[in-house]
Amino acid sequence: MAKDKKFNYEAELAKLHTELVHLQEWVKKQGLKVVIVFEGRDASGKGGTIKRFTEPLNPRVCKVVALGVPTEKEKTQWYFQRYVYHLPAAGEIVLFDRSWYNRAGVEKVMGFCTNDEYDEFLRSCPEFERMLVRSGIIVLKYWFSVSDEEQERRFKNRISNPLKRWKFSPMDLESRSRWLEYSKAKDNMFAHTDTKQVPWYVVNSDNKKKARLNCISHVLSQIPYQKMDIKPIELPELPDYKAYVRPPMNYQTFVPEKY
């Protein structure tokens, strides 16, 4: 899509959704295992893209993993262990809304890990991802890049909009004062983990709608698939139930019809 070309967002999204359904059926038929990592700064548009990606898909095939703070037990485990639990089986697509890269970003900047743990992550992460690829898992990594000005605008919108206030966390407030530290951490992360086998793909997300379309389109281009023949479905005739007497309607409690 040309940068300055006008486009109908809903129409383009509908086309991509159709292709995603074909991709889903191909993944199921071929028994593929797909992992897609979404990373980026706060308010960079990751969540909205994930929502549009999964919208037309079967949640039993396409799953979203958004892990919270590790438990005390998980803190004692091998770092990658709780992420490995969520890796896909054959015929599944797993989207990580933030991932093991927490260690290279927020944990490093906020001091939630030691320097030794951080250094070990940078050493072991590329090999961990190569292991996933060698095991037959398709791994795609996307970094959503948002400008300072656009992030500022989105933060103010979240604060003023009661429907979006929940998106703004105390961590977001703290991250604003550590912008430079996060930038350095991101650059160092790329230097160590942007590998030939599992490269980072950067999504310009100042325009949310274009970012969603560009990311979904790129995913489709990275996984070779064939369009599946959609077999027609014929509804069977309803069985004869005239001999069955149903209970009176007033035996049931209905939701009031306000609309």
Sequence and secondary structure as in RCSB ss.txt:
>XXXX:A:sequence
MAKDKKFNYEAELAKLHTELVHLQEWVKKQGLKVVIVFEGRDASGKGGTIKRFTEPLNPRVCKVVALGVPTEKEK
TQWYFQRYVYHLPAAGEIVLFDRSWYNRAGVEKVMGFCTNDEYDEFLRSCPEFERMLVRSGIIVLKYWFSVSDEE
QERRFKNRISNPLKRWKFSPMDLESRSRWLEYSKAKDNMFAHTDTKQVPWYVVNSDNKKKARLNCISHVLSQIPY
QKMDIKPIELPELPDYKAYVRPPMNYQTFVPEKY
>XXXX:A:secstr
  TT    HHHHHHHHHHHHHHHHHHHHHHT EEEEEEEESTTSSHHHHHHHHHTTS TTTEEEE   S  HHHH
TS TTHHHHTT   TTEEEEEES GGGTTTHHHHHT S HHHHHHHHHHHHHHHHHHHHTTEEEEEEEEE  HHH
HHHHHHHHHH TTTGGG  HHHHHHHTTHHHHHHHHHHHHHHH  SSS EEEEE SSHHHHHHHHHHHHHHHS  
                TT     GGGS       
